[in-house]
Amino acid sequence: MRLVAVNIDGVLLNDSFGPVIRRLVESRGGTYGPELEQALLSQSQMVAARAAAEVLGGSAEELLAAYFEERERYVAEHPVRVLPGAQELLERLRGLGVSTVCYGGLERKHFDRYLGHLAGLFDAPGYVCTNDFRPGIREIAEDVFGLRLDQVAFIDDVARVAEAARDLGVAFIGHPSDYEDGFQRPLMERAGARHVVRSLGEIDEELLRRVDAEAATGRSWAGRGV
């Protein structure tokens, strides 16, 4: 394993997406369930907005603007913070000699604002904005780092990324948000993710070496490998 790509919101930072999406949906009379959550998370902004518009009505542009207004209100009440164990995980990866990069759907300034003090624990480019190519597994591995898919692992909080990793045979560790009304944990388990943790501390050296060994033999997902 040459690279571990770590999602920003929901893994290194607290989840400020799921709760906001639910607020927006329910404020407009919609019903928030696992299918809708799956359709909206880890999508490009306009794709998610169009999917929401099909359910809620209105234009995608108006809903996207409303989403970011709602998010501003939410983070004023629930400030964005680095999750417990985030720095230790990054230091653990650094100690194992594996390259590390952060990725997410927001612009680079989001990373700089909240994780800039930890920038030295990431390898160049440090952060990859995936809004234009969600979920970004192949693009990060091959285009940004020039690696094969069996040389990378992804840590993410969204089941859609788990499904994409499964389809590509890429190593995956799930860290679903602790948002109590979210559906990502059961959706990850349904996708067949082998490793789904409840805290970053669970992603210890033993687990990382196990994930590495599985990737080396093509066994990151059931039914693959030797």
C-alpha positions as CSV (number, residue, x, y, z in Angstrom):
1,M,0.0,0.0,0.0
2,R,1.5,3.3,-1.2
3,L,-1.2,5.8,-0.4
4,V,-4.0,6.3,2.1
5,A,-6.6,8.9,1.0
6,V,-8.6,10.3,3.9
7,N,-11.9,12.1,3.5
8,I,-12.2,15.4,5.3
9,D,-15.8,15.9,6.5
10,G,-17.0,13.1,8.6
11,V,-13.6,11.5,9.0
12,L,-11.0,14.1,10.0
13,L,-13.7,16.8,10.8
14,N,-17.1,16.4,12.3
15,D,-20.0,15.8,9.8
16,S,-21.6,19.1,8.7
17,F,-23.3,17.6,5.6
18,G,-25.7,14.9,6.7
19,P,-27.5,17.0,9.4
20,V,-27.8,20.0,7.1
21,I,-29.2,18.0,4.3
22,R,-31.8,16.5,6.6
23,R,-32.8,19.9,7.9
24,L,-33.2,21.2,4.4
25,V,-35.2,18.3,3.2
26,E,-37.6,18.3,6.2
27,S,-38.0,22.0,6.2
28,R,-39.4,21.7,2.7
29,G,-41.8,18.9,3.5
30,G,-39.7,16.1,2.2
31,T,-39.1,12.7,3.9
32,Y,-35.5,11.9,4.7
33,G,-34.6,8.3,4.4
34,P,-31.7,6.0,3.4
35,E,-32.4,6.2,-0.3
36,L,-32.4,10.0,-0.4
37,E,-29.4,10.2,1.8
38,Q,-27.5,7.8,-0.5
39,A,-28.6,9.8,-3.5
40,L,-27.3,13.1,-2.1
41,L,-24.0,12.4,-0.2
42,S,-20.7,12.2,-2.0
43,Q,-22.1,13.7,-5.2
44,S,-21.0,16.8,-7.0
45,Q,-22.9,19.8,-5.8
46,M,-25.0,20.2,-8.8
47,V,-25.8,16.5,-9.2
48,A,-26.9,16.4,-5.6
49,A,-29.0,19.6,-6.0
50,R,-30.7,18.2,-9.1
51,A,-31.5,15.0,-7.2
52,A,-32.9,17.0,-4.3
53,A,-35.0,19.1,-6.7
54,E,-36.6,16.0,-8.1
55,V,-37.9,15.3,-4.6
56,L,-38.5,18.7,-3.2
57,G,-39.3,20.8,-6.2
58,G,-37.7,24.1,-7.2
59,S,-34.5,24.6,-9.2
60,A,-31.2,22.9,-8.5
61,E,-29.5,26.3,-8.3
62,E,-32.0,27.6,-5.7
63,L,-31.7,24.5,-3.6
64,L,-27.9,24.6,-3.7
65,A,-27.9,28.2,-2.4
66,A,-30.4,27.2,0.3
67,Y,-28.2,24.4,1.3
68,F,-25.2,26.6,1.9
69,E,-27.3,29.1,3.8
70,E,-28.6,26.3,6.0
71,R,-25.0,25.0,6.5
72,E,-23.9,28.4,7.6
73,R,-26.6,28.4,10.3
74,Y,-25.7,24.9,11.3
75,V,-22.0,25.4,11.7
76,A,-22.7,28.5,13.8
77,E,-24.6,26.2,16.2
78,H,-22.2,23.3,15.8
79,P,-18.7,24.6,14.9
80,V,-16.5,22.5,12.6
81,R,-13.9,20.7,14.7
82,V,-11.1,18.2,14.2
83,L,-12.3,14.8,15.4
84,P,-10.6,13.0,18.3
85,G,-7.8,10.8,17.0
86,A,-7.4,12.6,13.7
87,Q,-3.9,13.8,14.3
88,E,-2.9,10.5,15.8
89,L,-4.1,8.7,12.8
90,L,-2.2,10.9,10.4
91,E,0.9,10.5,12.6
92,R,0.4,6.7,12.5
93,L,0.2,6.7,8.7
94,R,3.4,8.9,8.6
95,G,5.2,6.5,10.9
96,L,4.3,3.6,8.6
97,G,5.9,5.3,5.7
98,V,2.7,5.5,3.6
99,S,1.8,8.6,1.6
100,T,-1.3,10.4,2.8
101,V,-3.7,12.8,1.1
102,C,-6.9,14.5,2.2
103,Y,-9.9,14.9,-0.2
104,G,-13.4,16.2,-0.2
105,G,-16.1,18.1,-2.1
106,L,-15.4,21.6,-0.8
107,E,-12.7,24.0,-2.1
108,R,-9.1,23.9,-0.8
109,K,-9.8,26.8,1.6
110,H,-11.9,24.5,3.7
111,F,-8.9,22.2,4.2
112,D,-6.6,25.2,4.9
113,R,-8.9,26.7,7.4
114,Y,-9.5,23.6,9.6
115,L,-6.6,21.3,8.9
116,G,-3.9,23.8,7.9
117,H,-2.1,23.2,11.2
118,L,-1.8,19.5,10.3
119,A,-0.7,20.2,6.7
120,G,2.8,18.8,7.4
121,L,1.3,15.3,7.9
122,F,0.0,15.1,4.3
123,D,1.9,14.6,1.1
124,A,1.7,17.0,-1.9
125,P,-0.8,18.2,-3.0
126,G,-2.1,17.8,0.5
127,Y,-5.8,18.2,-0.4
128,V,-7.8,17.2,-3.5
129,C,-11.2,18.8,-4.2
130,T,-13.3,16.0,-5.8
131,N,-16.4,18.1,-6.6
132,D,-15.8,17.7,-10.3
133,F,-15.2,13.9,-10.3
134,R,-17.0,12.3,-7.4
135,P,-16.2,10.1,-5.7
136,G,-12.7,10.5,-7.1
137,I,-11.0,7.1,-6.3
138,R,-9.6,6.5,-9.7
139,E,-8.7,10.1,-10.2
140,I,-6.8,10.4,-6.9
141,A,-5.0,7.1,-7.3
142,E,-4.1,7.2,-11.0
143,D,-4.2,10.9,-12.1
144,V,-2.9,12.6,-9.0
145,F,-0.4,10.0,-7.6
146,G,0.3,7.8,-10.6
147,L,-0.5,4.6,-8.7
148,R,-2.4,1.4,-9.4
149,L,-5.7,0.9,-7.7
150,D,-4.3,-2.0,-5.7
151,Q,-1.7,0.4,-4.1
152,V,-4.2,2.7,-2.4
153,A,-6.7,2.7,0.4
154,F,-9.6,5.1,1.1
155,I,-11.0,6.1,4.5
156,D,-14.5,7.6,4.1
157,D,-17.8,8.2,5.9
158,V,-20.1,7.6,3.0
159,A,-21.4,4.3,1.6
160,R,-21.4,5.5,-2.0
161,V,-17.6,5.7,-1.8
162,A,-17.5,2.2,-0.3
163,E,-19.6,1.0,-3.3
164,A,-17.2,2.7,-5.7
165,A,-14.2,1.2,-4.0
166,R,-15.8,-2.3,-4.1
167,D,-16.5,-2.0,-7.8
168,L,-12.8,-1.0,-8.4
169,G,-11.4,-3.6,-5.9
170,V,-9.9,-0.8,-3.8
171,A,-9.1,-1.1,-0.1
172,F,-11.6,0.7,2.0
173,I,-12.1,1.6,5.7
174,G,-15.5,3.0,6.6
175,H,-15.8,5.6,9.4
176,P,-19.5,6.5,9.3
177,S,-20.5,9.8,10.9
178,D,-21.8,9.7,14.4
179,Y,-24.8,11.7,13.3
180,E,-27.5,9.6,15.0
181,D,-30.1,10.0,12.3
182,G,-27.8,9.0,9.5
183,F,-27.9,5.8,7.5
184,Q,-24.4,5.3,6.3
185,R,-23.3,2.5,8.6
186,P,-26.0,0.0,7.5
187,L,-25.5,1.1,3.9
188,M,-21.7,0.4,4.2
189,E,-22.4,-3.0,5.7
190,R,-24.9,-3.7,2.9
191,A,-22.2,-2.8,0.4
192,G,-20.0,-5.5,1.9
193,A,-17.3,-3.3,3.5
194,R,-15.0,-5.5,5.6
195,H,-13.8,-2.8,7.9
196,V,-16.2,-0.3,9.4
197,V,-15.0,1.5,12.6
198,R,-16.7,3.7,15.2
199,S,-13.6,5.8,16.0
200,L,-10.4,6.8,14.4
201,G,-8.5,5.1,17.2
202,E,-9.7,1.8,15.8
203,I,-7.7,2.4,12.7
204,D,-4.6,1.2,14.4
205,E,-1.4,-0.3,13.0
206,E,-2.8,-3.8,13.2
207,L,-5.9,-2.9,11.1
208,L,-3.8,-0.9,8.6
209,R,-1.4,-3.9,8.1
210,R,-4.4,-6.2,7.7
211,V,-5.9,-3.9,5.0
212,D,-2.5,-3.7,3.3
213,A,-2.2,-7.5,3.3
214,E,-5.7,-7.9,1.9
215,A,-5.0,-5.3,-0.9
216,A,-1.8,-7.1,-1.8
217,T,-3.7,-10.3,-2.5
218,G,-6.8,-8.7,-4.0
219,R,-8.9,-9.6,-1.0
220,S,-10.1,-6.2,0.0
221,W,-13.7,-7.3,-0.9
222,A,-15.4,-10.6,-0.6
223,G,-15.3,-12.6,-3.8
224,R,-12.1,-11.1,-5.1
225,G,-8.5,-12.2,-4.9
226,V,-6.8,-15.4,-4.0
